Amino acid sequence: MSITTPGTTTPTPTTLRDARVPEGGLYEGVRTLRPYPEDWQERGYELIEVVPQTRVIGAEIRGADLTRPLSPALREELNRALLEWKVIFFRGANLAPEQQAAFARHWGELETNPLLARGSSDEIVRFEKAADSAGTRPTYENVWHTDVTFRERPAMGAVLQLREVPPIGGHTMWADMAAAYDNLSPRVKERIDGATAMHDFIPGFARFTSAERLAELQDEFPPVEHPVVRTHPETGRKMLFVNTSFTTHIVGMDRAESDRLLAELVRQAHVPEYQVRFAWQPGDIAFWDNRATQHYALFDYMGHRRVAERVAVVGDRPF
């Protein structure tokens, strides 16, 4: 039996207002952050010093002379560092273009790309932004992307060297797409398991390439279909493989559903815990695993000159 004191009232329970946020966003809390697969065999390095820059992605390499051909042992250690950290940095390498290309060839045949400005040879791409570039048309910056996923065999990796660096800004960021996959919800992982998506060069290049030029190249680069989640051919790790620049839609979904899911997936590259940011100095080199990363070049140096050269290594067909 309850007893109520005369003159008192029973409190009314407080009802919490509805404040649900839209589905498909990023979440707060603890994230899974591991640089390599759980069954990866960690080994020490004897020929180089590897200095990680974040918990999961990016490491500076010290003690490697890139001006000389790599010994098999040095090549093995550098490749292992690349697999573990996804992008590796060499300060003050100062390689001539032919040395830069020779270094990249230790990983395979080099790509040519008729969509980009040519450097001193067909394999070398030159990115040059003049000091008076403020207000000019966009080029290759300000968007998260994986290089050339519109090819049947997207690049395995790329070696970029800065020739001229602005006094402030002009950094590049990379995101670990294995970490991005690891932290998806079980619901999303189930939706994309076995899914494929179409990739096309036109959306990424339409910002700064004429329609006439795009039409000339569209037969050379037809749309291609790749898995939404690819498996790394060397580590076996699963990684998100869709990006804003080139992924147009998920096969078998209506446009609205595909757009919603792709928006959620490409946002994963925006999580700071999956990223590394590199402040360039002249002569620095970054070598990234294009299979496992996205990258973003910042255009925050208007009024200053920036010059970079890149070579890319032909990759395999994603699976």
C-alpha positions as CSV (number, residue, x, y, z in Angstrom):
1,M,0.0,0.0,0.0
2,S,1.4,3.4,-0.9
3,I,1.0,6.4,1.4
4,T,0.8,9.9,-0.1
5,T,1.4,12.9,2.3
6,P,-1.5,15.3,2.1
7,G,-0.6,18.4,0.0
8,T,2.0,16.6,-2.2
9,T,1.8,15.4,-5.8
10,T,3.5,12.6,-7.6
11,P,6.2,13.9,-10.0
12,T,5.5,13.4,-13.7
13,P,8.3,11.4,-15.5
14,T,10.3,13.6,-17.9
15,T,9.9,12.5,-21.5
16,L,13.1,12.9,-23.6
17,R,12.4,14.7,-26.9
18,D,13.2,13.0,-30.2
19,A,16.7,14.0,-31.4
20,R,17.7,11.3,-33.8
21,V,20.3,12.3,-36.4
22,P,20.1,11.0,-40.0
23,E,21.4,7.6,-40.7
24,G,24.5,7.2,-42.7
25,G,26.7,9.6,-40.9
26,L,30.0,9.2,-39.0
27,Y,29.9,8.0,-35.4
28,E,31.6,8.9,-32.2
29,G,33.6,6.6,-30.0
30,V,36.3,4.1,-30.0
31,R,37.6,3.0,-33.4
32,T,39.6,0.0,-34.5
33,L,43.0,1.3,-35.4
34,R,45.6,-1.3,-36.6
35,P,48.1,-0.7,-39.3
36,Y,48.2,-4.3,-40.7
37,P,46.1,-7.5,-40.6
38,E,45.7,-9.3,-37.3
39,D,47.8,-12.3,-38.5
40,W,50.6,-10.1,-39.9
41,Q,54.1,-11.2,-38.9
42,E,55.9,-8.2,-37.5
43,R,59.6,-8.1,-38.1
44,G,62.3,-5.5,-37.4
45,Y,64.1,-3.5,-40.1
46,E,67.9,-3.9,-40.5
47,L,68.6,-1.6,-43.4
48,I,66.2,1.3,-42.8
49,E,64.7,3.2,-39.9
50,V,60.9,3.4,-40.1
51,V,59.3,6.2,-38.1
52,P,55.5,6.0,-38.0
53,Q,53.6,9.3,-38.3
54,T,50.2,8.1,-37.0
55,R,48.7,5.1,-35.4
56,V,47.7,3.4,-38.8
57,I,49.1,5.3,-41.8
58,G,52.2,7.1,-42.9
59,A,55.9,6.5,-42.0
60,E,59.1,8.4,-42.6
61,I,61.9,6.3,-44.0
62,R,65.5,7.1,-43.0
63,G,68.7,5.6,-44.1
64,A,67.7,4.6,-47.7
65,D,69.7,6.0,-50.7
66,L,67.2,6.3,-53.5
67,T,69.8,7.6,-56.0
68,R,71.2,4.0,-56.4
69,P,69.5,0.8,-57.6
70,L,67.9,-1.0,-54.7
71,S,69.4,-4.3,-53.5
72,P,66.8,-7.1,-53.2
73,A,67.1,-6.8,-49.4
74,L,66.4,-3.1,-49.3
75,R,63.6,-3.4,-51.8
76,E,62.0,-6.0,-49.6
77,E,62.2,-3.8,-46.5
78,L,60.8,-0.8,-48.3
79,N,57.9,-2.9,-49.7
80,R,57.2,-4.2,-46.3
81,A,57.1,-0.7,-44.9
82,L,54.8,0.3,-47.7
83,L,52.4,-2.6,-47.0
84,E,52.4,-1.8,-43.2
85,W,52.1,2.0,-43.4
86,K,50.4,2.5,-46.8
87,V,52.4,5.7,-47.6
88,I,56.1,6.2,-46.9
89,F,58.0,9.5,-47.0
90,F,61.6,10.2,-47.9
91,R,62.9,13.6,-46.8
92,G,65.3,15.5,-49.1
93,A,65.7,12.7,-51.7
94,N,66.2,15.2,-54.5
95,L,66.0,12.7,-57.3
96,A,66.3,13.7,-60.9
97,P,63.2,12.6,-63.0
98,E,65.0,9.6,-64.4
99,Q,66.1,8.5,-60.9
100,Q,62.6,8.9,-59.7
101,A,61.3,6.7,-62.5
102,A,64.1,4.1,-61.9
103,F,63.1,3.9,-58.2
104,A,59.4,3.3,-59.1
105,R,60.3,0.6,-61.6
106,H,61.5,-1.6,-58.8
107,W,57.8,-2.2,-58.3
108,G,56.8,-2.8,-61.9
109,E,56.0,-1.2,-65.3
110,L,55.2,2.5,-65.3
111,E,51.9,4.0,-66.4
112,T,51.4,6.7,-69.0
113,N,48.4,9.0,-68.7
114,P,47.2,11.1,-71.7
115,L,44.9,13.0,-69.5
116,L,47.7,14.7,-67.5
117,A,50.5,17.1,-68.3
118,R,53.7,15.3,-69.5
119,G,57.0,15.8,-67.8
120,S,60.4,15.0,-69.2
121,S,59.2,11.6,-70.4
122,D,55.9,9.8,-71.1
123,E,55.9,8.1,-67.7
124,I,56.4,11.3,-65.7
125,V,53.4,13.5,-65.0
126,R,54.0,17.2,-64.1
127,F,51.7,19.1,-61.8
128,E,52.5,22.8,-62.0
129,K,50.5,25.6,-60.4
130,A,51.7,29.1,-61.1
131,A,51.8,31.9,-58.6
132,D,48.9,33.7,-60.4
133,S,46.7,30.6,-60.2
134,A,44.1,32.1,-57.8
135,G,40.8,32.2,-59.5
136,T,41.8,29.8,-62.3
137,R,39.9,26.6,-63.1
138,P,40.2,23.7,-60.7
139,T,42.7,21.0,-61.4
140,Y,43.8,18.0,-59.3
141,E,43.1,19.2,-55.8
142,N,40.5,19.5,-53.1
143,V,38.9,16.0,-53.4
144,W,39.5,12.6,-51.8
145,H,40.3,10.0,-54.5
146,T,42.2,6.9,-55.5
147,D,44.2,7.4,-58.7
148,V,42.9,6.0,-62.0
149,T,40.3,3.6,-60.7
150,F,38.7,4.1,-64.1
151,R,41.3,1.7,-65.5
152,E,40.8,-2.1,-65.6
153,R,44.1,-2.3,-63.7
154,P,44.3,0.8,-61.5
155,A,47.8,1.9,-60.4
156,M,49.5,-0.2,-57.8
157,G,51.2,2.8,-56.4
158,A,52.7,6.2,-57.1
159,V,55.9,8.1,-56.4
160,L,55.4,11.9,-56.0
161,Q,58.3,14.4,-55.6
162,L,57.8,18.1,-54.9
163,R,60.2,20.3,-57.0
164,E,58.9,23.6,-55.7
165,V,57.0,24.2,-52.5
166,P,54.9,27.2,-51.5
167,P,56.0,29.1,-48.4
168,I,52.8,27.9,-46.6
169,G,50.2,25.3,-47.4
170,G,50.2,22.8,-50.2
171,H,50.2,19.8,-48.0
172,T,48.9,16.3,-49.1
173,M,46.8,14.0,-47.0
174,W,46.3,10.2,-47.3
175,A,43.5,8.0,-45.8
176,D,43.8,4.3,-44.8
177,M,40.9,2.6,-46.5
178,A,41.4,-0.6,-44.6
179,A,40.8,1.2,-41.4
180,A,37.8,2.8,-43.1
181,Y,36.4,-0.6,-43.9
182,D,37.2,-2.1,-40.4
183,N,35.0,0.5,-38.8
184,L,31.9,0.2,-40.9
185,S,28.9,-1.1,-39.1
186,P,27.9,-4.8,-39.6
187,R,24.8,-3.6,-41.4
188,V,26.8,-1.7,-44.0
189,K,29.4,-4.4,-44.4
190,E,26.6,-6.9,-45.1
191,R,25.1,-4.5,-47.7
192,I,28.4,-4.2,-49.6
193,D,29.6,-7.7,-49.3
194,G,30.1,-8.9,-52.9
195,A,28.8,-5.6,-54.4
196,T,30.5,-4.0,-57.4
197,A,30.5,-0.4,-58.6
198,M,31.2,1.3,-61.9
199,H,34.1,3.7,-62.3
200,D,34.4,6.3,-65.1
201,F,37.1,8.9,-65.8
202,I,34.7,11.6,-67.0
203,P,33.4,12.8,-63.6
204,G,36.9,13.3,-62.2
205,F,38.3,15.1,-65.3
206,A,35.3,17.1,-66.4
207,R,36.2,19.9,-63.9
208,F,39.3,20.9,-66.0
209,T,39.1,19.0,-69.3
210,S,37.0,20.1,-72.3
211,A,34.0,18.0,-73.4
212,E,35.7,17.6,-76.8
213,R,38.8,16.1,-75.3
214,L,36.8,13.8,-73.0
215,A,34.8,12.6,-76.0
216,E,38.1,11.8,-77.8
217,L,39.3,9.6,-75.0
218,Q,36.0,7.9,-73.9
219,D,36.6,4.9,-76.2
220,E,40.1,4.4,-74.8
221,F,38.7,4.5,-71.2
222,P,35.3,2.8,-71.1
223,P,33.6,2.5,-67.7
224,V,34.9,-0.4,-65.7
225,E,33.4,-2.5,-62.8
226,H,35.3,-3.1,-59.6
227,P,34.4,-4.6,-56.2
228,V,33.2,-2.1,-53.6
229,V,35.4,-3.9,-51.2
230,R,38.7,-5.1,-52.7
231,T,41.1,-7.5,-51.2
232,H,44.8,-6.4,-51.0
233,P,46.8,-8.9,-53.2
234,E,49.8,-8.9,-50.8
235,T,48.3,-8.6,-47.3
236,G,44.8,-10.1,-47.9
237,R,43.2,-7.2,-46.1
238,K,39.8,-5.9,-47.1
239,M,39.6,-2.2,-48.1
240,L,36.9,0.2,-49.3
241,F,37.4,0.8,-53.0
242,V,35.0,3.6,-54.0
243,N,35.9,7.3,-54.4
244,T,34.3,10.6,-55.2
245,S,36.1,11.3,-58.4
246,F,35.5,8.2,-60.4
247,T,32.8,5.9,-58.8
248,T,29.5,6.6,-60.5
249,H,27.1,4.0,-59.1
250,I,26.7,0.6,-57.4
251,V,25.6,-2.1,-59.8
252,G,22.1,-3.4,-59.3
253,M,20.8,-0.5,-57.2
254,D,18.5,2.3,-58.3
255,R,20.2,5.7,-58.5
256,A,18.8,7.1,-55.3
257,E,19.8,4.1,-53.2
258,S,23.2,3.9,-54.8
259,D,23.8,7.7,-54.2
260,R,22.9,7.4,-50.5
261,L,25.1,4.4,-49.9
262,L,28.1,5.8,-51.9
263,A,27.8,9.1,-49.9
264,E,28.1,7.1,-46.7
265,L,31.1,5.1,-48.0
266,V,33.1,7.9,-49.4
267,R,32.7,9.9,-46.2
268,Q,34.8,7.3,-44.4
269,A,38.0,8.9,-45.9
270,H,37.1,12.1,-43.9
271,V,37.8,10.5,-40.5
272,P,40.9,12.1,-39.0
273,E,42.0,8.9,-37.2
274,Y,42.5,7.2,-40.6
275,Q,44.6,10.0,-42.0
276,V,48.1,11.3,-42.2
277,R,49.0,14.8,-43.4
278,F,52.4,15.6,-44.9
279,A,54.0,19.0,-45.0
280,W,56.3,19.1,-48.0
281,Q,59.8,20.4,-48.4
282,P,61.6,20.7,-51.8
283,G,63.0,17.3,-52.8
284,D,60.7,15.2,-50.6
285,I,59.2,12.1,-51.9
286,A,56.0,10.2,-51.0
287,F,55.4,6.7,-52.2
288,W,51.9,5.4,-51.6
289,D,50.0,2.2,-52.0
290,N,47.2,3.2,-54.3
291,R,45.4,0.0,-53.6
292,A,45.0,0.8,-50.0
293,T,44.6,4.6,-49.8
294,Q,42.9,7.7,-50.9
295,H,44.6,11.1,-51.0
296,Y,43.8,14.7,-51.0
297,A,46.0,17.6,-52.2
298,L,45.2,20.9,-50.5
299,F,44.9,24.0,-52.6
300,D,45.5,26.6,-49.8
301,Y,48.5,28.3,-51.3
302,M,46.9,30.7,-53.8
303,G,49.3,33.3,-55.0
304,H,52.3,31.0,-54.7
305,R,53.9,28.4,-57.1
306,R,53.9,24.7,-56.5
307,V,55.5,22.1,-58.8
308,A,55.4,18.3,-58.4
309,E,56.2,15.3,-60.6
310,R,54.7,11.9,-60.3
311,V,55.3,8.4,-61.7
312,A,52.8,5.6,-61.2
313,V,53.2,1.8,-61.3
314,V,50.8,-0.3,-63.2
315,G,48.6,-2.4,-60.9
316,D,46.5,-5.5,-61.1
317,R,42.8,-6.1,-61.6
318,P,41.0,-5.6,-58.2
319,F,39.3,-8.6,-56.7
